[in-house]
Amino acid sequence: MPRCNWILVYVSTVLMITGCATLSPDYETPSVNVSGIRVMPSDNIAPRFEIDLHITNPNRAALKLVGIAYSLKLDGHKILTGVANDLPAIDGYGEGDVTLITTTSLLSSIRFFTDLMNAQRDTIAFELNAKLDLGGLRPSLHVGEKGEINLSGQTR
C-alpha cells in the first residue's frame, strides 16, 4: 500500500476516535440562565446592556468555551443579540458566570414597546437562546430558557 494511503488511514482513524470520544452517551447539556441585566452608557441612540449568564456544567469534563452567540426575545421580538469569545472554562460538575456586552435592536425594540402599549398584559414572554462553541471537532451546544416576566407586581 503506498505511503499516502497509510497516512490517509491513520488520519481517518484518529479523527474517528476523537469524534467518538466527544459523543459520550451520558453527556448532559449544560444549563444557561440569565442572572442579571444592567444598562450601560452608550455613545449612540441604541442602549447597551451587560447580561450576566450563569452556566452550570453537570458533566465530568470541563466546559472550555471558545465562543458564545446569544439572543434574547421579548414577546417574540428579538431585542438583544451578540457574540463573545473571551470566556472562562467551567469546571466539571461546576458553575460559572459569564458577562456579555450587547446592544439592542432599535427597530425590534420600538415594535415591542408599541405592542406592549397597545395591549394590556400582566406578563411578557421571554426566550433566551445561546449557542456554546466548544471548539475543535466537538459540536456546538444549543441551550435556551423560556419563561414569563410578571408585570403586575403580584406573585402567582
C-alpha positions in Angstrom: 0.0 0.0 0.0 1.5 3.4 -0.9 2.6 5.7 1.8 -0.1 8.3 1.1 -2.8 5.7 1.7 -1.3 4.8 5.1 -1.3 8.4 6.1 -5.0 8.7 5.0 -5.9 5.6 7.0 -4.0 6.9 10.1 -5.6 10.4 9.9 -9.1 8.9 9.4 -8.7 6.6 12.4 -7.5 9.5 14.6 -10.5 11.6 13.6 -13.0 8.8 14.2 -11.6 8.1 17.7 -11.6 11.8 18.6 -15.1 12.2 17.3 -16.4 9.2 19.2 -14.7 10.4 22.4 -16.8 13.6 22.4 -20.1 11.8 22.0 -20.3 10.4 25.5 -23.7 8.7 26.0 -24.1 10.1 29.5 -23.3 13.7 28.4 -25.8 16.2 29.7 -26.5 19.6 28.2 -25.2 22.5 30.4 -27.8 24.9 31.6 -27.6 28.7 30.9 -29.7 31.1 33.0 -29.9 34.9 32.9 -28.8 36.1 36.3 -28.7 39.8 35.7 -29.2 42.6 33.2 -27.7 46.1 33.6 -27.9 49.2 31.4 -24.6 50.6 30.3 -23.6 54.1 29.0 -23.9 54.3 25.2 -22.5 56.7 22.6 -25.4 56.3 20.2 -29.2 56.1 20.3 -29.3 52.3 20.9 -28.8 51.4 24.5 -26.1 48.9 25.6 -26.6 46.2 28.2 -24.5 43.9 30.3 -26.1 40.5 30.6 -24.9 38.1 33.3 -25.3 34.4 32.4 -24.9 31.6 35.0 -23.7 28.4 33.4 -24.0 25.0 35.2 -21.9 22.1 33.9 -23.4 18.8 35.0 -20.6 16.7 33.3 -17.3 15.3 34.4 -15.2 17.1 31.8 -14.6 20.9 32.0 -16.6 23.0 29.6 -14.0 25.0 27.7 -15.9 27.7 25.8 -14.3 29.1 22.7 -17.3 31.4 21.9 -20.9 32.1 22.5 -23.7 33.5 20.3 -26.9 34.5 22.0 -30.2 36.3 21.5 -33.0 37.4 23.9 -36.6 37.7 22.6 -39.4 39.5 24.4 -42.9 38.5 23.2 -41.4 37.2 20.0 -39.3 40.3 19.2 -35.6 39.7 19.1 -34.4 42.5 21.3 -30.8 41.6 22.2 -28.2 39.7 20.2 -24.5 39.3 20.4 -21.4 37.2 20.5 -18.4 36.8 22.9 -15.1 35.0 22.7 -13.2 35.7 25.9 -14.9 33.2 28.1 -13.8 31.2 31.2 -13.7 27.4 31.4 -16.4 25.9 33.6 -15.0 23.0 35.7 -16.7 19.6 35.6 -19.6 19.5 38.0 -19.1 23.2 38.4 -20.8 26.5 37.8 -19.5 29.8 36.5 -20.7 33.3 35.5 -20.2 35.0 32.1 -20.8 38.7 31.5 -21.8 39.7 28.0 -22.0 43.1 26.4 -24.8 43.6 23.9 -26.6 46.3 22.0 -30.4 46.4 21.4 -32.1 46.1 18.0 -33.6 49.6 17.9 -36.4 48.7 15.4 -37.4 45.5 17.2 -37.4 47.4 20.5 -39.8 50.0 19.0 -42.1 47.3 17.7 -42.0 45.5 21.1 -42.9 48.7 23.1 -45.6 49.6 20.6 -47.2 46.2 21.1 -46.8 46.5 24.8 -48.6 49.9 24.9 -51.4 48.6 22.7 -52.2 45.5 24.6 -52.7 45.5 28.4 -51.0 42.4 29.7 -49.8 41.1 33.1 -46.9 39.2 31.7 -44.2 39.4 29.0 -42.9 36.1 27.5 -39.1 35.9 27.2 -36.8 33.5 25.4 -33.0 33.2 25.7 -31.2 31.2 23.1 -27.4 30.6 23.2 -25.0 28.6 21.1 -21.9 27.5 23.1 -18.9 26.8 20.9 -16.7 24.1 22.4 -14.1 24.3 19.7 -12.2 21.6 17.9 -14.2 18.7 16.5 -16.9 18.9 19.2 -20.4 20.0 18.1 -21.8 23.3 19.4 -24.3 23.1 22.1 -27.6 24.9 21.8 -29.3 25.9 25.1 -32.3 28.0 25.9 -34.6 29.3 28.6 -38.2 30.4 28.3 -40.5 32.0 30.8 -42.6 34.9 31.6 -41.9 38.2 33.4 -44.7 39.3 35.7 -45.7 43.0 35.3 -48.5 43.1 37.8 -46.3 43.0 40.8 -48.4 40.2 42.3 -47.0 36.8 42.8 -49.0 33.8 41.4 
